[in-house]
Each structure stands twice: as C-alpha cells, then as structure tokens.
C-alpha cells in the first residue's frame, strides 16, 4: 500500500482540510487488520488512522503476568485471510527469533503480553499513517449540500493540548472499541477514585495500593474472565489482603471453546446470522453467550477452586476466609465512610434482600465489561441522513442511508459494535 504521512496538527493552518480516501477512527485490532488487508491487497489509497491512545497498546489494563489468549494464534490479524502475509503471528515469531522456542511450548494460546507485542510490531509498519493521541469528537457531512453527501469532515482533538483539527474523507470507519461499563448502582459515580474498572487495573492497582505487604480490604465485582483474573492476580500482588469477589450469578461459569461450539466464530457464519429474522438473531446471541461473555477459562476456574479448597482445609467457616467468592449478589450502590473506604450496597438476586457490607473496601475493582455505543455520539451530526434515523448496518458493515442522501462512492462503516446484526463471530 502506498503510504502518506499523517497530517499533523502543528502544521500551518490549511484553507481546506486534508482529504483522504479513508479515515479509520480508532487504531485497535479491527483497524489494524484493515491496514494489513489493504497492504496485502496492494490497494493504493490515502488512509489515515486516528487513535486516542498515545501509542499502540491492546487492553493495557489487563496485560497481567501469565495471562494467556483465549483464542488460537491462527486467528491472528492475517492468517485466515492470507497465510502467506508477512503480518502473521508465525512470521512475527520468526522475525523475533522465537519461532522454534514457541513451538516447544506446544500451545495455540500465547501469552497476552506476547500477543500485544505482536500487534504492536504490526502497528509499527503503519506508524506514518497514524495520528496517536487524538480523540475523534464528531463526523459530519461535507460542506457541499447541493446534492448527495460526497465526503465527511472528521473533527478530532489532541488529548494533551486540546487543540482541534479537521480532515475529510470519502469513507469513514468507526472502530473505537467499547466504553467501560459499570453496574447501574455505580455508573453515576465513575469519578470515584476507589472504583477502578478492569480496563485500568494494571495501571491503577500499583498506583493506589503501593504497599505489597499491607493488609488491604479489596472487592472485585463481576463473573467473567476479567473479574476472575483480577481476583487471582490480587492474591499474589497483595498476599496479606482480604479479597472478595461478588457475582450476580449462582457461580463462576466456564467458557465453552469446544470444536462444535467454536464454529460460531467461523467467518462464514456472519452471512447465516445476518439473514436470520430479528428474534432468531436474539435467541442465537443468547445461546452463544457461553463462548465469550460472563464466563471464565476452565483452567483459571480450577486454580481458583483449589485456592478455595486449601482455605476450607484449615477453616470450615467461609466467612472467615481471606479470599472469598460470594454468588447471588447484585451491587446497587455504596456508602462512603469517614475514612473514605467504600461499603457496598447489594441485593440478593434470589430473594431481593438488600444489605450493606459491614467493612469498607480500600478499592473496588469492576470487571463488568464494556458498552459498544460510542459511535452514536461521534456520528450524531450525520444521523439525520440515516434511513429511519437509525443505525441500521448492512451486511458489508456500511450504515444504511436515506435514498439519495449519500453518494454511492461515499460511506460510513462500523466495526466492533454490530453483534446484534452480525453475531458473536465479530469477536474472532
């Protein structure tokens, strides 16, 4: 792919915004895969990627020691599309002189830290096309309103200086990922410093809990992989602390990655899912949740259960355990004590009984996933052009516009937020 150095905001002001064939908002795995596909296909285009983070990093908050991927490395950024691409995970290993050593591990699941390094290595090949440290605020139609829209104006802001800049493009892909999701009772208190979402765990835990040997009182909320990993990691980071995990379910449940179930992630499944009636789509998503949502890898469950068993060996009263998993609890709010610790309000999901924890927590870690609606605010200036003023997504991931509103060679596209129409295979 022919590269063009990204427009820099410190350049002299331009009469007209710099124009691109394609602007990708967000430079995570989805946009990186697009960059690689364009490169491999030899398409010559002017492309710009706009990324809020100051450098490429993937799920920085959960790059924990010994944490492994949950999918095969063969489902990397290129292999299933083109095994001969130089951007495969295998070629990355070869370039780092680790291919032979990796094969000796006899695993399809690399360390999460290594997979992040692989994607960072891929991203480095496109550095000249990326604006890092820029947050996209809006996408609006171009100024020419004499006919169908033929371009889009993308307004972004430097996260450090708050200086804004505008570029234009014929096509815009919105792939900004998810926003941290908190339980309803905590969502209005997102600025509370003692409540930390899993997306910030690896950074905030050592910053806020500076003494490794101190006996903190810590809570973890959630029943999925992130919550379980945090619960497990805290035990080694702060071995003298009391740590309690609360989940609304009856128990922590295993993820299902058996071969037949894993076929829901096959790329061709998107066609089947997209053509289903809406009610059938909803039923399919519900039945496929055990593959990826609110579930935990079986090997981690085994490790946690062994920890619980070792405590039971010496103390039959679970309420006195140092590390506890408490099911059937929905967090509904908190009470802030004079010492700034947080006592959690919760409801028993079986009987509806409301309680408040007796002791306050030094920190509350929340692993309750993400919301996938950030595109709605970014695309608000263009919403009136959409069919029925709704974000209706076509099979190609292009948004559907009113007849004649947007030229055929111009469009807005969504990535990472189309599960309702395209199924869970989006996560593969």
N, C-alpha and C positions, 0 to 999 in steps of 0.2 A: 504493500500500500504506500502510495506517495504520502509523505508526512509534511505537515505545515506547522511551524512553531505556533503554539497557542498565543492568542492575544493577551498581552499583559496590561494590567490596569494602570501601571505607572507610565505608559506610553502617552504621547501627546494626544489631546482630545481629537476625535475624528468627527467629521461632518455627518457621516453615516456610520452606523455600527458595522463592524467587520462581519462579513457574511460567510456562512458555512453551508455545505450540503446537509450536514447532520450535526446536531448537538445532543450529546448524552448527558443528562442530569444525574449525577451520581457516578462514581467510578469504583463500584464494588465488583463482585464476581460476574454479575449479569452484563454490565457494560464492558468489563474486561474480556469476556467471552465474545462480545460483539466486535471489539477491536481486533481480536485474534482471527475471527472469521473473516473480517474484511481484509486483513493482511494476507491470510492464506488463499483467499479467492482472487487476489490481485486487483481488487477494485480500487480505482483511482478516485479519491474523493477528499474534500476538505472536511475534516471531522475534528470536533472539539469535545473534550470530556471535562465536565465541571464537577469538582469534588469538594465537599465541605471540610473533610479532614485535611490536615497539613501534609500528610504523606499517605501512601497506601498502607493500610492495615486492615485485617479482616477479623472482626469480633475480638478486638483487643482486650475487652473486659473479661473474656473467658479463655485466654491463652494460658491455661493452667499447666503446671508440671504433670507430665504423664497422661494428659487428656488426649484421646485419640479421635480420629474422624469416625463418623457414624455411617459413611458410605465408602464404597470401594474407590481406590485411587484411579481406577479405569474410568470412572465418571468424572474426569477432570475437565479442564476448560477446552479440550480439543479432541481427545482420543476417539470418542464415539462418532464424532463428525468426520475426522480425518486422522487415522492412526499415524500417518507419516508427517504430521505437523511438527515443527520444531518446538511447539509450546506444550507438548505432552508432559505429564509428570515423569514419565520414564526418561525423556530427553533432559529434563531438568536434573534428575539424579545423575545422569551421565555427565552433564556439564559441571556438576559439583563433585565429581569423582566419588560418588557414593552408591552407584548402581549395584555393584557386586555386594557391598555391605548390606544394602537394603534387601536384596534377595535372600540373604542369610537370615533375615528376620522371619521369613515365611508368613507374611501378613499382607492383607489387602487394605489394612487400615493404618495409615501413617499417623504419626503424632500431629496433633492440631497445629502445634508450633511449626512443624516442618511444612505442613500444607500452606500455612500462611506465608512461609518463606518462598515456597514455590510460586504462589500468586504474586508476591512482591517481585520476584525475579521476572515473571511475565510482564507485570506492570511497568517495570523499568524500561522495556523496549519501546514504550509509548509515552515516555516522560515529556517529550516535546509537544505532545498533543493534549496535555492535561493542565488545567488550572486547579491547583490544590489550594486549600484554604479559602475557597469561595462557596458561599451558600446561595443557592438559587431562590429568589423570592417569588418570581412570577414568570409565567409565559403568556404573552398576549398576541393578538393578531397584528400583522404588519400594518403600517400606516395607510397603505393603498386600499381604500374601501370601494373602489369603483367597480369591482367585480368580486369573484371568489377570492378568498384569502390565499396568497401565494407564498407567504413567509411568516415567520414567528419572531417576535422580539423576546429575548431571554434576559431578564434582569437579575443580576447577581450582586452579592455584597461580600467584600473582604471581611473574614471573621476577626481579623486583628484591627484593621484601620476603620472598618465600616464604610469605606469608600465603595460606591456602586459603579457598575459597568454594564453595558448592554452589548450583546451580539445578536445577530439574526441568523435564521436557518430555515431551509425548506422543510426539513424534518426534525422533530424533537422527540427523543425517547426519554421518558421519565422512569428512572430506576434508582430511586433514592432509598430503598430499603424500608425497614419498619421504625416506628417510634416506640420507645419503651412504654410498656403497658403496666399499670399498677392496679391492684384491687380497687373496686369502686370506693371503698371507705378511705383509701389513701390517696386517690387520684387528685384531690383538691389540695394536697399537701406535698406536691412534688418538690418544693424547695426546702423541705425539712432535711437538714444535713444528716440526720441519723437514719434516714431511709435511703438505701442505696439499691438501685436496680442492677441486675446481673450484668448489663452492658458496661457498667463502670466498676465492677467488682475488683478486678486485678489491679486497678489504679487506686481505688478509694480505700480498700481494706488496709493495706500497709500504711496509707497516709493517715487514716483516722485511728487505727489501732497500732500504735507504734511499739508497744512492748509485747514481744512474743511470749514472755513467761507470765504475763499478768492474767488474773482470773476474771475475764470479761464475762458478761451475760449476753449472749447473742441469739438472734432469731433468724430463721430462714423461712420464707413463705413461698410455697409452690410445690407441685408434684411431678414436674418434668425433669428432663436431663440437666438443665442449668441449675435448678434448685438443688438437686441431688449432688451435683459436682461441687457446688459451693459448700454444702453441708459436709461433704467428705473432705474438702480442702481445708476448711476452717479447723478441723480436728488436728491436722498436722501443723498448721501455722500457729495455732494458739492452744496447745495441748492441755493447759490448765483451765481453760474456759468452759463454761456451761453453754451448750449449743442445742437449740430446739428447732426442729423443722415442723411446720404446720402445713397440712394439706387438706383441702376440702373433700378429697376422695376417701374411700374406705381404706386404701393402702396405696403405696407406690406400686405402679404397674409397669410391666416390661414392654419394651418396644418389640414389634414383630418385624423381623427382617428375613423371614423365611423366603425361599425362592419364589413360590407362587404369589405370595403377598407382594414381594418386591416388584412384580410385574406392573403394579400400578404406577411405577415411576418410568416405565418404558416410554420413549418419546412418542411412539405411535398412539399411545393411549389418549393423548390430547385430542385427536380427531374424534375418537369414540365419545369421550366425555363432553366435548363441546356440542355435539349433536344430540345429546340427551335432553329430554324435557326438564324444565327447571326443578320440579320436585324430585325427579330421579337424580339430578346432579346433587341436590342437597342430601339425599339419602346416601349417595356414593361417598361424599366427603365425610359424612358421619361414620360410615363403616370403615373408611380408610384412616381415620384419626390415629389408630394404634400404631401406625407406621412411623409417625413423626411428631405427634403433639401430646403433651402431658404424659409422656412415657419415658422410661429410663432403660439404658442398655443393661441387659441381664447380668453382665459381669460386674457392673457397679452395684447393682442390687445385691448380688452375692456378698460383695465386700462390706456393704453397709449392714446386711443382716448378721454377718459374722461379728461385726463390732457390737451390735445389739446383744448377740448371744454371749459374748465374753462378759458383758456387764451383768447379764442375767445369772451367769455362773457365780458371781460374788454378791449380787444384790437382787432379790426377787421383787422388790418394790420398784416398779418402773419410775415412779415419781421422783425417786432419789438418784436416778441415773444422770451421769454427766452429759451424755449425748442421747437425745430423745427424738422420736418421730411420733407426732401427735396427729392422727387422722380425724376426719369429720369436723374440721374447723375452717370456717369462712371468716376471714379478717374483715371487720366492718369499720374500724377506726382505731384511734389510740388516745391515751391520756398522757400528757406531758408532765412529769413530776418536777418538783422544785430543783432537783439536781440535773434536769434536762433529759433524764432517761425516759424511755417510752414504754408505757404499759399498754398492751394491745387489747382492743375490744374485739370480741369474736363471737360467732354464733355456731352452736352445734348443728351441723347440717342434717342430723337425723331428727332431732326433736325441736329445733328452733330456739333452744335455751341460750340466752345472752350472758356472757361472762366477761370479766376483765382479768388479765394476768396479775398475780399478786406482786411480782417483782418487775422492775423496769429493765428494759434492754438497752445496752450501750449502743448497739447498732441493730438495724433490721434490714436484712438483705432480701430483695424481692426478685424471684425468678418466675414471673408470670407472663413471659412472652412479649409480643410486640403487636402494635396496631399497624395495619397496612393501608392507611388512608391519607398519607402525606401529599399524595398527588392532587387531592381535591383542592387544597389551599393554593398550591402552585398554579394549577390550571383554571382557577376561578375566573380570570379575565376572559377566558375562551369558552366558558361553559355555555353561553347563550348560543354558540354555534353548533352545539351538540344536538343530536336527534333526541327529542323529548326532554332536552336539558338534563340528560342523564349520562353517566359514564358507561355507555354500552360499548363493550370491547368485541371487535371482530375476531375471527379465528387467527388472523395474522397479527393480533395484538394492537391493531390500529383502532383508535377511537372512531365511532360512527358519527358523522356529521349530518346536519340537515342537507337535503338535496340542493346542490349549487352553492353551498356556503363556503366550501374549501376546494381548491383546485385538486385534480387527481394526482398531480406530482408534488403534493404538499400534505403533511400529516403530523398527527401526534400519536405516540405509541406508548404503551405501558408495559413495564416489566416488574415482576415480583409482587404484584398486587391483584392478580387475576385468578386466584384459586376458585372463586365462585363460578367462573365460566370455563376455566381450562384445567381444573383439577389439581391434585397434590403433586402430579408429575413436574410441576413448576419447580419443586424443591430439589429435583435431581440434578 
